[in-house]
Amino acid sequence: MTDDLRYSPLDAAHRSLGAKMVPFGGWDMPLSYTEGTLAEHRACRHGAVAFDVSHLGTVRVEGPDALGLLQAALTNDLGKIEPGRAQYTHLLDPDSAGVLDDIIVWWREPEVFDVMPNASNTDRVTSALGAGTDVTATRAVIAVQGPDARARLATVSPEAAAIGRFRVGTFEWEGTECVVAGTGYTGEDGVECAVPAAVAPAFWDAVIAAGVTPAGLGARDTLRLEAGLPLHGHELGPDITTLQADLGWVVSWTKGPFRGSEALLAEKEAGVARILRGLSVKGRRPPRADQPVLIDGEVVGIVTSGNFSAELGHGIALAFVPPSIELGTTVQIDARGTLLDATVMKPPFVAKK
């Protein structure tokens, strides 16, 4: 182990299962287990898997000013929900409206919020909020996903399995309070459980013993791509706005000003110069990030994420292209000198459950 990486409370459990460990966002995390990414991907689509997503941050914001602070910082409107609910939202650069991070907020109690940043963005989010306590190191977060996820999890914790989609609640494990939310990043049904570090390995072992397949970051990425879900650093980033990513639904224009709202409104009124679209590729060869998108030999866009779809049996990609390019248009992707024919479409590639 090297000093510059952080380790999940489940690190020993992953190694005992033969996981291939890789650095990701400053953490040492499992890429895949012995059966490989493809098998893990299919297990999620047709059964149940467990991901360790402890590398995601948890910034706890609490107190009488917490709601107002988050409303002024984030794009979505927490007034649309209530305690016991979760919401997807963005934190923008105040000048450019670029997405500094995309976040899930778990509204646990009237004055208690768990803000969940991406792996390497926790410090950035805490700094931008000017408040909050980083409690990432106190817990593991285990995502149980797939059509059989709730049934398998119910044998371990009926309370955790029963939490509704985008609901937030608590359950007990070995006499310790845990938090659960009906959220995930696969396009499948499921929940995410924040379990205190001391009891997290036992909870993980119980979930795996219930017939849930361990899955790593490789399958998590291919699953989210099929579902058309953005990855920060690819489809979102400081140089990419919410509107360019075609995620305008996470912006409330009526709740009042928020960080970056003036710049984002200016872009909305002017019209975006590029828009995120899906590319359905003819053939099994997977496109990759940063490959050019062409029409009649002219570069018109760039691939942000690409891979082989295990469900569809052909390549898929997300890419930025001019908004004037209509859905259904045939384009080509320059895959290192090989031109791949593709059709422009609106994600998801595989319908979200």
WOCORNOR-V25817 format. One record per pair of residues at least 24 apart in sequence whose ideal C-beta (glycine too) atoms are under 8 Angstrom apart, sorted by sequence separation. I is the first residue (numbers start at 0). J is the second residue. If there is no record, write none. Layout:
i:j
I:J
I:J
This chain:
i:j
82:106
83:107
99:123
100:124
164:188
242:266
278:302
283:307
300:324
81:106
82:107
99:124
173:198
177:202
242:267
280:305
299:324
314:339
316:341
28:54
80:106
82:108
172:198
240:266
292:318
0:27
26:53
77:104
82:109
273:300
278:305
305:332
314:341
26:54
99:127
162:190
173:201
243:271
275:303
286:314
292:320
25:54
73:102
77:106
172:201
173:202
242:271
243:272
245:274
283:312
285:314
286:315
317:346
24:54
160:190
172:202
243:273
245:275
283:313
284:314
285:315
286:316
294:324
300:330
302:332
23:54
73:104
159:190
240:271
243:274
244:275
245:276
282:313
283:314
299:330
243:275
279:311
281:313
282:314
159:192
280:313
315:348
90:124
185:219
279:313
280:314
294:328
69:104
184:219
187:222
280:315
298:333
156:192
186:222
279:315
280:316
294:330
90:127
185:222
186:223
278:315
293:330
294:331
311:348
13:51
152:190
184:222
185:223
277:315
278:316
292:330
293:331
310:348
311:349
144:183
148:187
149:188
184:223
186:225
277:316
278:317
292:331
293:332
310:349
144:184
145:185
148:188
149:189
186:226
277:317
278:318
292:332
293:333
308:348
142:183
144:185
146:187
148:189
149:190
185:226
186:227
234:275
276:317
277:318
291:332
292:333
308:349
9:51
142:184
145:187
146:188
148:190
186:228
275:317
276:318
290:332
291:333
69:112
142:185
144:187
145:188
275:318
276:319
290:333
7:51
9:53
66:110
144:188
145:189
184:228
275:319
276:320
290:334
8:53
65:110
69:114
144:189
274:319
290:335
293:338
7:53
65:111
66:112
143:189
229:275
273:319
274:320
286:332
7:54
63:110
65:112
142:189
143:190
155:202
273:320
274:321
287:334
62:110
142:190
143:191
273:321
274:322
276:324
286:334
5:54
61:110
142:191
143:192
272:321
273:322
292:341
61:111
141:191
142:192
155:205
227:277
272:322
276:326
284:334
60:111
61:112
140:191
141:192
155:206
271:322
59:111
60:112
140:192
270:322
278:330
280:332
59:112
140:193
141:194
284:337
286:339
59:113
60:114
139:193
140:194
152:206
155:209
278:332
58:113
59:114
72:127
138:193
139:194
151:206
154:209
233:288
284:339
286:341
57:113
58:114
72:128
138:194
57:114
58:115
138:195
139:196
152:209
282:339
56:114
57:115
58:116
137:195
138:196
141:199
151:209
281:339
282:340
56:115
69:128
137:196
151:210
152:211
280:339
281:340
55:115
56:116
68:128
107:167
136:196
139:199
151:211
280:340
281:341
55:116
56:117
68:129
106:167
138:199
141:202
280:341
281:342
55:117
56:118
68:130
105:167
141:203
279:341
55:118
58:121
139:202
143:206
148:211
278:341
279:342
54:118
56:120
139:203
278:342
56:121
65:130
113:178
141:206
278:343
279:344
58:124
64:130
277:343
278:344
58:125
276:343
277:344
56:124
60:128
143:211
276:344
277:345
234:303
276:345
277:346
279:348
58:128
60:130
233:303
234:304
276:346
277:347
60:131
107:178
233:304
277:348
59:131
58:131
59:132
105:178
58:132
230:304
58:133
59:134
105:180
57:133
58:134
243:319
56:133
57:134
103:180
105:182
57:135
144:222
56:135
86:165
103:182
55:135
57:137
85:165
113:193
224:304
57:138
84:165
85:166
224:305
53:135
84:166
85:167
224:306
57:140
83:166
84:167
225:308
234:317
83:167
220:304
224:308
225:309
233:317
53:138
55:140
80:165
82:167
83:168
221:306
225:310
53:139
220:306
221:307
225:311
53:140
221:308
51:139
52:140
53:141
221:309
229:317
51:140
52:141
51:141
52:142
225:315
227:317
50:141
224:315
26:118
49:141
50:142
24:117
25:118
49:142
224:317
24:118
25:119
49:143
50:144
23:118
24:119
48:143
49:144
85:180
47:143
48:144
85:181
47:144
48:145
85:182
47:145
46:145
47:146
45:145
46:146
47:147
48:148
245:345
43:144
44:145
45:146
46:147
47:148
43:145
44:146
42:145
47:150
47:151
47:152
120:231
117:231
227:346
228:347
226:346
227:347
226:347
227:348
225:347
226:348
225:348
226:349
224:348
225:349
227:351
226:351
101:229
8:138
9:139
101:231
8:139
100:231
127:258
7:139
9:141
52:184
98:231
101:235
57:193
98:235
98:236
99:237
52:191
97:236
98:237
97:237
97:238
98:239
43:185
47:189
95:237
97:239
98:240
44:187
95:238
97:240
98:241
43:187
96:240
92:237
95:240
96:241
53:199
89:235
98:244
91:240
91:241
51:203
89:241
49:203
49:206
89:246
49:207
89:249
88:249
89:250
186:347
49:211
87:249
97:259
47:210
48:211
49:212
96:259
186:349
47:211
48:212
49:213
50:214
95:259
96:260
186:350
188:352
47:212
48:213
49:214
50:215
93:258
94:259
186:351
187:352
46:212
48:214
50:216
91:257
92:258
93:259
96:262
186:352
52:219
74:241
91:258
92:259
95:262
96:263
50:218
90:258
91:259
94:262
43:212
50:219
91:260
93:262
42:212
48:218
92:262
96:266
43:214
91:262
42:214
79:251
91:263
39:212
38:212
39:213
40:214
75:249
39:214
43:218
74:249
75:250
76:251
39:215
74:250
75:251
78:254
74:251
76:253
34:212
39:217
40:218
44:222
76:254
36:215
39:218
43:222
32:213
36:217
40:221
32:214
36:218
40:222
31:214
32:215
74:257
29:213
31:215
70:254
71:255
73:257
30:215
31:216
36:221
70:255
71:256
72:257
73:258
74:259
29:215
30:216
31:217
71:257
72:258
74:260
28:215
29:216
30:217
31:218
70:257
71:258
8:196
12:200
28:216
11:200
74:263
9:199
8:199
9:200
12:203
16:207
8:200
12:204
23:216
9:203
18:213
21:216
19:215
16:213
18:215
13:213
146:352
44:309
44:310
41:309
40:309
37:309
44:349
